[in-house]
């Protein structure tokens, strides 16, 4: 039975006792401390972060009084149920570890365990809304985080998705965590190292990550219509097109959203914004970390640069970015890197406008054995897979840039904070949380009043769509391993040549592959591989067979940050700022 409101310490204690008993029945775990040892109170507690909702010391647990005020009821109920489960699970963790102020990893793990517990409880029901509402509480962006902390958070975001989509049990997750703690005393714990062990242990191997996604024909038919129709796709209109029942199609929507990491990622209309995508590729000598960091620091001075990746190839250290900016900003960067090259800080660089960005995903109906031999058969066309183009920049029609007025500042703020929406429920938003809170406050919106917040966000999105400032790209992967290796291959070619088109088709056999295209080269990117992997060798052989020169390297995301478009636009002169 769900807990009754108003909340009281007595009701919370009784519900925790019930859950603790249930956990002990399902596992062979022994309690590390008894609930009777602590007082339960209603009081002050943080609203966000790994310990959101409670305030703990050696004598008491205080549940946040703000929980009572959340609306609507289902949102409040989800969070309270989650917190009670999480705190019940904490009874199986040493109290010393729970009170270790410099070690937050245990609370992130408890959050994941509570998610896994709820996922099992609601396994026959749609779970994405619960996952989204909870995850955005304990994993939220903060401008004050350093690169290592952002990396830590991104790993947990991936793990949260995988725990749900792969149905990892809370027992397996907590026992894995405790296993990796055994070799260290609490005072010596390195939470980044332990997280890395857990992440690697629970993650798939590269051959599985990049394998074509297996979908039944009925589900694949629905997915194709979703890609064709984009954000306009609904269960009702797809049902009408396919001549099927609405509830059948809705079940397919929920299946895709629940089983896979499926969502609509916002794509900015660069034509309407008057901005342009640029490829930035910088080569440096290996084993010179100072020059690498100095170069990244220079890029970070440009506020248009949101994502920077770095890595290594056979001969060089690489820095890579796809940046949306005015032409004059790219020209300025080019001048800056010319000087750095003359001063021998970097070896060489390329800053080129993109002609197109293409994203492909492949599917199979039967189980795919991810051996190297079978990947060769996919390339050769012996094994068939369905190749779907999930995005092409040509979806945006050529159009003159808008001239934004001060009254339209909110449009630029909205397009900056809005990252994606759920496939199954368009009202589940992924956003830059810190900036969204300020955006909402400035517009007198209380984000804890969910109906008010959703009304505000829906209004902003509708305006962006009406003015054709955004579109959506479908993202669909088996697991959300966003911080894995990314294989990058630069292929020098005539991008208008038929051979280039054939190459793109031949290698579009993976769960996710991107092509960043300039006038004289293509950057191929595959999530989950590195430049030494045997599958990479298959791709290289194919490229060589086509007669193209290539350069291969492996990168990982180094910088990922918010881009404040409303601060970069001069409304009086209708121009973009230099920096």
C-alpha positions as CSV (number, residue, x, y, z in Angstrom):
1,X,0.0,0.0,0.0
2,X,1.3,3.5,-0.8
3,X,2.2,5.6,2.2
4,X,-0.6,8.0,3.3
5,X,-0.3,11.7,3.6
6,X,0.3,13.9,5.5
7,X,3.7,12.4,6.2
8,X,4.6,11.5,9.8
9,X,7.7,9.9,11.4
10,X,5.4,7.0,12.5
11,X,4.1,6.3,9.0
12,X,7.6,6.4,7.5
13,X,9.0,4.1,10.1
14,X,6.3,1.5,9.5
15,X,6.8,1.6,5.8
16,X,10.6,1.2,6.2
17,X,10.1,-1.8,8.5
18,X,7.9,-3.4,5.8
19,X,10.5,-2.8,3.0
20,X,13.4,-3.9,5.2
21,X,11.6,-7.2,5.9
22,X,10.9,-7.7,2.2
23,X,14.6,-7.1,1.3
24,X,15.7,-9.6,4.0
25,X,13.3,-12.2,2.6
26,X,14.7,-11.7,-1.0
27,X,18.4,-11.7,0.0
28,X,20.7,-13.3,2.6
29,X,21.8,-9.9,3.8
30,X,22.3,-9.0,7.5
31,X,21.3,-5.6,8.9
32,X,24.3,-3.4,9.6
33,X,22.3,-1.2,12.0
34,X,18.8,-1.3,13.3
35,X,16.2,1.3,12.5
36,X,15.3,1.5,16.2
37,X,18.7,3.2,16.7
38,X,17.6,6.3,14.9
39,X,15.0,9.0,15.3
40,X,12.9,9.8,12.3
41,X,11.8,13.5,11.8
42,X,10.3,15.8,9.3
43,X,12.6,18.8,8.8
44,X,15.1,20.5,6.5
45,X,16.7,18.4,3.7
46,X,18.3,19.2,0.3
47,X,16.1,19.2,-2.7
48,X,18.7,18.0,-5.2
49,X,21.9,15.9,-5.1
50,X,22.9,12.4,-4.1
51,X,21.3,12.7,-0.6
52,X,18.2,14.7,-1.8
53,X,15.2,14.5,0.4
54,X,16.9,13.5,3.7
55,X,19.3,14.9,6.3
56,X,21.2,12.3,8.2
57,X,23.5,12.2,11.3
58,X,24.4,9.5,13.7
59,X,21.2,9.9,15.7
60,X,18.4,10.8,13.3
61,X,17.1,10.9,9.7
62,X,15.1,14.0,8.8
63,X,12.8,13.7,5.7
64,X,12.4,17.0,3.9
65,X,9.3,19.0,4.8
66,X,9.2,20.3,1.2
67,X,8.1,16.8,0.0
68,X,4.6,17.4,1.4
69,X,4.2,20.4,-0.9
70,X,5.1,18.7,-4.2
71,X,2.4,18.6,-6.9
72,X,0.8,16.8,-8.6
73,X,0.2,13.9,-6.2
74,X,1.8,11.2,-8.4
75,X,5.0,13.2,-8.6
76,X,5.1,13.6,-4.8
77,X,4.2,9.9,-4.2
78,X,7.0,8.7,-6.6
79,X,9.7,10.7,-4.8
80,X,8.5,9.8,-1.3
81,X,8.3,6.1,-2.2
82,X,11.8,6.2,-3.7
83,X,13.3,7.9,-0.6
84,X,11.7,5.4,1.8
85,X,13.1,2.5,-0.3
86,X,16.5,4.2,-0.5
87,X,16.7,4.7,3.3
88,X,15.5,1.1,3.9
89,X,18.4,-0.1,1.7
90,X,20.8,2.0,3.7
91,X,20.2,-0.3,6.7
92,X,22.4,-2.8,4.9
93,X,25.4,-0.4,4.7
94,X,27.8,0.2,7.5
95,X,26.8,3.4,9.4
96,X,30.5,4.5,9.3
97,X,30.3,4.6,5.5
98,X,27.0,6.5,5.5
99,X,28.5,9.2,7.7
100,X,31.8,9.5,5.8
101,X,31.5,13.1,4.5
102,X,34.1,12.8,1.8
103,X,32.6,9.7,0.2
104,X,29.3,10.4,-1.7
105,X,29.6,7.3,-4.0
106,X,27.6,5.2,-1.5
107,X,24.6,7.5,-1.8
108,X,24.7,7.5,-5.6
109,X,24.8,3.7,-5.4
110,X,21.9,3.6,-3.0
111,X,19.9,5.8,-5.4
112,X,20.6,3.3,-8.2
113,X,19.6,0.4,-6.0
114,X,16.3,2.1,-5.1
115,X,15.7,2.6,-8.8
116,X,16.3,-1.1,-9.4
117,X,14.0,-2.0,-6.6
118,X,11.2,0.2,-8.0
119,X,11.9,-1.1,-11.6
120,X,11.2,-4.7,-10.3
121,X,8.1,-3.6,-8.5
122,X,6.7,-1.9,-11.5
123,X,8.1,-4.3,-14.2
124,X,4.7,-4.7,-15.9
125,X,4.0,-1.0,-15.9
126,X,5.4,2.0,-17.7
127,X,8.5,3.2,-15.7
128,X,10.1,6.0,-17.6
129,X,8.2,8.8,-15.9
130,X,9.3,7.5,-12.5
131,X,12.9,7.1,-13.6
132,X,13.0,10.6,-15.1
133,X,11.5,12.4,-12.1
134,X,13.8,10.6,-9.7
135,X,17.0,10.7,-11.7
136,X,16.8,14.4,-12.3
137,X,16.8,14.9,-8.5
138,X,20.0,13.1,-7.7
139,X,21.8,13.7,-11.0
140,X,21.6,17.4,-11.9
141,X,24.0,19.8,-13.7
142,X,25.8,22.4,-11.7
143,X,28.1,25.1,-13.2
144,X,30.4,24.7,-10.2
145,X,31.4,21.1,-11.1
146,X,34.9,20.5,-12.3
147,X,35.7,18.2,-15.3
148,X,36.2,15.2,-13.0
149,X,32.9,15.7,-11.2
150,X,31.1,16.1,-14.5
151,X,32.6,12.9,-15.7
152,X,31.5,11.2,-12.4
153,X,27.9,12.4,-13.0
154,X,27.8,11.4,-16.6
155,X,28.9,7.9,-15.7
156,X,26.1,7.6,-13.1
157,X,23.6,9.0,-15.7
158,X,24.6,6.1,-18.0
159,X,24.4,3.6,-15.1
160,X,20.9,4.8,-14.1
161,X,19.7,4.1,-17.6
162,X,21.4,0.7,-17.8
163,X,20.1,-0.4,-14.4
164,X,16.6,0.1,-15.7
165,X,16.9,-1.0,-19.3
166,X,19.0,-4.1,-18.6
167,X,17.0,-4.8,-15.4
168,X,20.1,-5.0,-13.1
169,X,18.8,-6.1,-9.7
170,X,19.4,-4.0,-6.6
171,X,21.0,-7.1,-5.0
172,X,23.5,-7.5,-7.8
173,X,24.3,-3.8,-7.9
174,X,24.8,-3.4,-4.1
175,X,26.9,-6.6,-3.8
176,X,29.1,-5.4,-6.7
177,X,29.6,-2.1,-5.0
178,X,30.5,-3.8,-1.6
179,X,32.8,-6.2,-3.4
180,X,34.9,-3.3,-4.8
181,X,35.1,-1.7,-1.3
182,X,36.6,-4.8,0.3
183,X,40.2,-4.0,-0.5
184,X,40.3,-0.5,1.0
185,X,39.7,1.1,4.4
186,X,37.1,3.8,4.3
187,X,39.7,6.5,4.8
188,X,41.6,5.4,1.7
189,X,38.6,5.1,-0.6
190,X,38.9,6.6,-4.1
191,X,35.3,6.9,-5.3
192,X,36.3,7.7,-8.9
193,X,38.4,4.5,-9.1
194,X,35.7,2.4,-7.5
195,X,33.0,3.8,-9.9
196,X,35.3,3.0,-12.8
197,X,35.5,-0.6,-11.7
198,X,31.7,-0.9,-11.2
199,X,31.0,0.8,-14.5
200,X,33.3,-1.5,-16.4
201,X,31.9,-4.5,-14.6
202,X,28.3,-3.7,-15.5
203,X,28.9,-2.4,-19.0
204,X,28.7,-4.4,-22.2
205,X,31.7,-5.3,-24.3
206,X,32.4,-3.2,-27.4
207,X,31.2,-5.8,-29.9
208,X,27.8,-5.8,-28.1
209,X,27.6,-2.0,-27.8
210,X,28.0,-1.4,-31.5
211,X,25.9,-4.4,-32.7
212,X,22.7,-3.8,-34.7
213,X,19.7,-3.4,-32.4
214,X,17.4,-6.3,-32.4
215,X,13.7,-5.4,-32.9
216,X,10.7,-7.4,-33.9
217,X,9.1,-6.4,-37.2
218,X,6.1,-4.8,-35.6
219,X,8.2,-2.6,-33.4
220,X,10.5,-1.7,-36.3
221,X,7.6,-0.6,-38.4
222,X,6.5,1.7,-35.6
223,X,10.0,3.0,-35.2
224,X,10.3,3.8,-38.9
225,X,7.2,5.9,-38.7
226,X,8.6,7.7,-35.6
227,X,11.7,8.6,-37.6
228,X,9.7,9.7,-40.6
229,X,7.3,11.9,-38.6
230,X,9.7,13.0,-35.9
231,X,8.2,14.9,-32.9
232,X,4.7,14.8,-34.6
233,X,4.6,11.1,-34.2
234,X,1.9,9.9,-31.9
235,X,0.4,6.5,-31.2
236,X,-2.9,7.7,-32.8
237,X,-1.6,8.9,-36.1
238,X,0.9,6.0,-36.5
239,X,-2.0,3.6,-35.8
240,X,-4.0,5.2,-38.5
241,X,-1.2,5.0,-41.0
242,X,-0.4,1.4,-40.2
243,X,-4.1,0.4,-39.9
244,X,-3.6,-0.9,-36.4
245,X,-5.2,-0.4,-33.0
246,X,-4.1,2.7,-31.0
247,X,-3.4,0.7,-27.9
248,X,-1.2,-1.7,-29.8
249,X,0.9,1.1,-31.1
250,X,1.1,2.8,-27.7
251,X,2.4,-0.5,-26.2
252,X,5.2,-0.5,-28.9
253,X,6.0,3.1,-27.9
254,X,6.3,2.1,-24.2
255,X,8.4,-0.9,-25.1
256,X,10.9,1.1,-27.1
257,X,11.2,3.8,-24.4
258,X,11.5,1.3,-21.5
259,X,13.8,-1.2,-23.1
260,X,16.1,1.1,-24.9
261,X,17.6,4.5,-24.3
262,X,15.1,6.2,-26.6
263,X,14.4,9.9,-26.8
264,X,14.1,12.9,-29.1
265,X,17.3,15.1,-28.9
266,X,16.8,18.7,-29.8
267,X,18.4,19.9,-33.0
268,X,18.9,23.6,-33.4
269,X,18.0,25.2,-36.8
270,X,21.3,26.8,-37.6
271,X,19.8,28.5,-40.7
272,X,17.2,30.4,-38.6
273,X,19.8,31.2,-35.9
274,X,22.3,32.5,-38.4
275,X,25.0,30.1,-37.0
276,X,27.1,27.4,-38.7
277,X,28.4,24.0,-37.7
278,X,32.2,23.8,-37.7
279,X,34.6,20.8,-37.5
280,X,37.5,21.6,-35.2
281,X,40.3,19.0,-35.3
282,X,43.7,19.8,-33.6
283,X,46.8,17.6,-33.6
284,X,49.4,17.8,-30.9
285,X,52.6,15.9,-30.1
286,X,52.0,12.9,-27.8
287,X,53.0,13.0,-24.1
288,X,52.7,16.7,-23.7
289,X,49.8,17.2,-21.3
290,X,50.6,20.8,-20.7
291,X,50.0,21.8,-24.4
292,X,46.9,19.7,-24.5
293,X,45.4,21.5,-21.5
294,X,46.5,24.8,-22.8
295,X,44.8,24.2,-26.1
296,X,41.6,23.0,-24.4
297,X,41.7,26.2,-22.2
298,X,41.9,28.3,-25.4
299,X,38.9,26.6,-26.9
300,X,37.0,27.1,-23.6
301,X,37.5,30.8,-23.8
302,X,35.0,30.7,-26.7
303,X,31.5,30.5,-25.2
304,X,30.1,28.9,-28.4
305,X,32.1,25.8,-27.8
306,X,30.0,23.3,-25.8
307,X,31.6,19.9,-26.2
308,X,35.3,19.1,-26.5
309,X,36.7,15.6,-26.8
310,X,40.3,14.5,-26.7
311,X,42.2,11.3,-27.4
312,X,45.0,9.6,-29.2
313,X,45.8,8.0,-32.5
314,X,48.9,6.3,-34.0
315,X,51.0,9.5,-34.3
316,X,49.2,12.4,-32.5
317,X,47.2,13.5,-29.6
318,X,43.9,14.9,-30.8
319,X,41.4,17.5,-29.7
320,X,38.0,17.4,-31.4
321,X,34.8,19.5,-31.4
322,X,31.8,20.2,-33.5
323,X,30.8,23.8,-32.7
324,X,27.9,25.9,-33.7
325,X,29.1,29.5,-34.1
326,X,29.2,32.5,-36.5
327,X,31.7,32.4,-39.4
328,X,33.8,35.2,-37.8
329,X,34.3,33.2,-34.6
330,X,35.7,30.3,-36.6
331,X,38.0,32.7,-38.5
332,X,39.2,34.1,-35.2
333,X,39.9,30.6,-33.8
334,X,41.8,29.9,-37.0
335,X,44.1,32.9,-36.4
336,X,44.6,31.9,-32.8
337,X,45.6,28.3,-33.7
338,X,47.9,29.6,-36.5
339,X,49.9,31.4,-33.8
340,X,49.9,28.4,-31.5
341,X,51.2,26.2,-34.4
342,X,54.0,28.7,-35.1
343,X,54.9,28.6,-31.4
344,X,55.0,24.8,-31.6
345,X,52.2,24.3,-29.1
346,X,50.1,22.3,-31.6
347,X,51.3,20.4,-34.7
348,X,48.4,21.2,-37.1
349,X,44.7,22.0,-37.1
350,X,41.6,22.0,-39.3
351,X,38.6,24.3,-38.9
352,X,36.1,23.6,-41.6
353,X,32.4,24.3,-42.0
354,X,30.2,21.2,-42.1
355,X,28.1,20.5,-45.2
356,X,26.0,17.9,-43.4
357,X,25.6,15.7,-40.3
358,X,24.1,12.3,-40.8
359,X,23.2,9.8,-38.1
360,X,22.4,6.1,-38.8
361,X,21.1,3.2,-36.7
362,X,20.9,-0.4,-37.9
363,X,18.4,-3.1,-36.8
364,X,18.1,-6.9,-37.1
365,X,15.0,-9.0,-36.5
366,X,17.0,-12.1,-35.3
367,X,19.6,-12.4,-32.6
368,X,23.0,-11.2,-33.8
369,X,26.1,-13.1,-32.7
370,X,28.6,-10.2,-32.4
371,X,31.7,-12.1,-33.7
372,X,34.3,-10.4,-35.9
373,X,33.3,-12.8,-38.7
374,X,29.7,-11.8,-38.5
375,X,30.6,-8.1,-38.7
376,X,32.5,-8.8,-41.9
377,X,29.3,-10.5,-43.2
378,X,27.3,-7.4,-42.3
379,X,29.8,-5.2,-44.2
380,X,29.7,-7.6,-47.2
381,X,25.9,-7.7,-47.2
382,X,25.8,-11.5,-46.5
383,X,23.9,-10.7,-43.3
384,X,21.1,-8.2,-43.9
385,X,20.3,-5.4,-41.5
386,X,17.8,-2.5,-41.7
387,X,19.6,0.8,-41.9
388,X,17.6,3.8,-40.8
389,X,18.8,7.4,-41.1
390,X,17.7,9.0,-37.8
391,X,19.0,12.5,-38.7
392,X,20.2,14.5,-41.7
393,X,20.8,18.3,-41.5
394,X,19.0,18.7,-44.8
395,X,15.8,18.3,-42.8
396,X,16.3,22.0,-42.1
397,X,15.3,24.0,-45.2
398,X,17.5,26.9,-46.3
399,X,16.1,30.1,-44.8
400,X,17.3,33.6,-43.8
401,X,18.3,34.0,-40.1
402,X,15.7,35.5,-37.7
403,X,16.3,38.9,-36.2
404,X,15.5,38.4,-32.5
405,X,14.0,41.2,-30.4
406,X,14.4,41.7,-26.7
407,X,10.8,40.3,-26.3
408,X,12.1,37.0,-27.9
409,X,15.0,36.6,-25.4
410,X,13.1,33.7,-23.8
411,X,13.3,31.8,-27.1
412,X,17.0,31.8,-27.0
413,X,17.0,30.9,-23.3
414,X,14.6,28.0,-24.0
415,X,16.6,26.6,-26.9
416,X,19.7,26.7,-24.8
417,X,18.3,24.8,-21.7
418,X,16.3,22.3,-23.7
419,X,18.2,19.1,-24.4
420,X,15.6,16.4,-25.3
421,X,12.2,14.9,-24.7
422,X,11.0,11.4,-24.0
423,X,9.8,9.3,-27.0
424,X,6.8,7.9,-25.1
425,X,5.9,11.0,-23.1
426,X,6.7,14.4,-24.7
427,X,6.3,16.1,-21.3
428,X,9.4,14.4,-19.9
429,X,12.1,17.0,-20.5
430,X,15.9,16.7,-20.2
431,X,17.3,20.1,-19.6
432,X,20.3,21.9,-18.1
433,X,18.9,21.9,-14.6
434,X,20.8,24.8,-13.0
435,X,20.0,27.2,-15.9
436,X,16.4,25.9,-16.1
437,X,15.8,26.8,-12.5
438,X,17.0,30.3,-13.0
439,X,15.0,30.6,-16.3
440,X,11.9,29.4,-14.4
441,X,12.5,31.8,-11.5
442,X,12.9,34.7,-13.8
443,X,9.6,33.8,-15.3
444,X,8.0,33.4,-11.9
445,X,7.5,29.6,-12.3
446,X,7.9,27.2,-9.4
447,X,9.5,24.1,-10.8
448,X,8.2,22.1,-7.8
449,X,4.7,22.8,-9.0
450,X,4.9,20.3,-11.8
451,X,1.8,21.3,-13.7
452,X,2.9,25.0,-13.8
453,X,6.4,24.0,-14.9
454,X,5.1,21.7,-17.7
455,X,2.7,24.3,-18.9
456,X,5.6,26.8,-19.1
457,X,8.0,24.3,-20.9
458,X,5.2,23.2,-23.3
459,X,4.6,26.8,-24.2
460,X,8.3,27.5,-24.8
461,X,8.6,24.3,-27.0
462,X,5.5,25.2,-29.0
463,X,6.9,28.6,-29.8
464,X,10.3,27.1,-30.9
465,X,8.5,24.6,-33.1
466,X,6.1,27.3,-34.6
467,X,9.1,29.4,-35.6
468,X,10.9,26.3,-36.9
469,X,13.9,27.0,-34.6
470,X,14.2,23.4,-33.6
471,X,13.6,19.9,-34.8
472,X,14.3,16.5,-33.1
473,X,16.7,13.6,-33.8
474,X,15.7,10.2,-32.5
475,X,18.3,8.7,-30.2
476,X,18.1,4.9,-29.7
477,X,20.8,2.7,-28.2
478,X,20.8,-0.5,-26.2
479,X,22.7,1.2,-23.3
480,X,23.5,4.8,-22.5
481,X,27.3,4.5,-22.5
482,X,27.8,8.2,-23.4
483,X,31.3,8.4,-22.0
484,X,32.7,5.3,-23.6
485,X,35.5,5.4,-26.3
486,X,34.4,7.0,-29.6
487,X,36.2,5.7,-32.6
488,X,36.9,8.6,-35.1
489,X,38.1,8.1,-38.6
490,X,38.8,11.0,-40.9
491,X,38.4,9.9,-44.5
492,X,39.8,12.3,-47.2
493,X,37.4,12.2,-50.1
494,X,35.2,14.0,-52.6
495,X,32.1,14.1,-50.5
496,X,29.9,14.5,-53.6
497,X,31.4,11.4,-55.2
498,X,29.2,8.2,-55.6
499,X,32.0,6.2,-54.0
500,X,31.6,8.2,-50.8
501,X,27.9,7.5,-50.8
502,X,28.6,3.8,-51.2
503,X,31.1,3.9,-48.3
504,X,28.6,5.5,-46.0
505,X,26.0,2.8,-46.9
506,X,28.5,0.0,-46.5
507,X,29.5,0.9,-42.9
508,X,26.1,2.0,-41.6
509,X,25.8,-1.4,-39.9
510,X,26.1,-0.3,-36.3
511,X,23.8,0.6,-33.4
512,X,24.8,4.2,-33.8
513,X,27.2,5.8,-36.3
514,X,27.6,9.5,-37.2
515,X,29.0,11.1,-40.3
516,X,30.3,14.7,-40.0
517,X,30.8,15.9,-43.6
518,X,32.9,18.8,-44.9
519,X,33.7,19.6,-48.6
520,X,36.8,17.3,-48.6
521,X,36.4,14.8,-45.8
522,X,34.1,12.8,-43.6
523,X,34.6,12.2,-39.9
524,X,33.1,8.8,-39.1
525,X,32.3,8.3,-35.4
526,X,31.2,5.0,-33.7
527,X,30.4,5.0,-30.0
528,X,32.0,2.1,-28.1
529,X,35.0,1.3,-30.3
530,X,38.6,2.4,-30.3
531,X,41.2,2.7,-33.0
532,X,42.8,-0.6,-32.1
533,X,39.7,-2.8,-32.1
534,X,39.4,-5.7,-34.6
535,X,36.1,-4.2,-35.9
536,X,38.0,-1.0,-36.6
537,X,40.4,-3.0,-38.8
538,X,37.5,-4.3,-40.8
539,X,36.4,-0.7,-41.4
540,X,39.9,0.4,-42.3
541,X,40.3,-2.4,-44.9
542,X,37.0,-1.3,-46.5
543,X,38.1,2.4,-46.7
544,X,41.4,1.3,-48.2
545,X,39.5,-0.8,-50.7
546,X,37.7,2.3,-51.9
547,X,41.0,4.0,-52.4
548,X,40.6,6.7,-49.7
549,X,43.3,8.0,-47.4
550,X,42.3,7.9,-43.7
551,X,43.4,8.9,-40.2
552,X,42.0,7.1,-37.1
553,X,42.0,8.0,-33.5
554,X,40.0,7.4,-30.3
555,X,38.5,10.2,-28.3
556,X,36.5,10.7,-25.1
557,X,34.5,13.6,-24.0
558,X,36.6,16.1,-21.9
559,X,34.3,19.2,-21.7
560,X,30.6,19.4,-21.8
561,X,28.9,22.7,-20.9
562,X,26.0,25.0,-21.3
563,X,26.0,27.6,-24.1
564,X,24.0,30.7,-23.2
565,X,22.7,31.8,-26.6
566,X,20.7,34.7,-25.1
567,X,23.9,36.2,-23.6
568,X,25.8,35.8,-26.9
569,X,23.2,37.7,-29.0
570,X,23.1,41.5,-29.3
571,X,19.4,42.3,-29.5
572,X,19.9,45.9,-30.4
573,X,22.1,45.2,-33.4
574,X,20.8,41.8,-34.2
575,X,24.3,40.3,-34.2
576,X,26.1,37.5,-32.5
577,X,29.0,38.3,-30.2
578,X,32.6,37.4,-30.9
579,X,33.1,35.5,-27.6
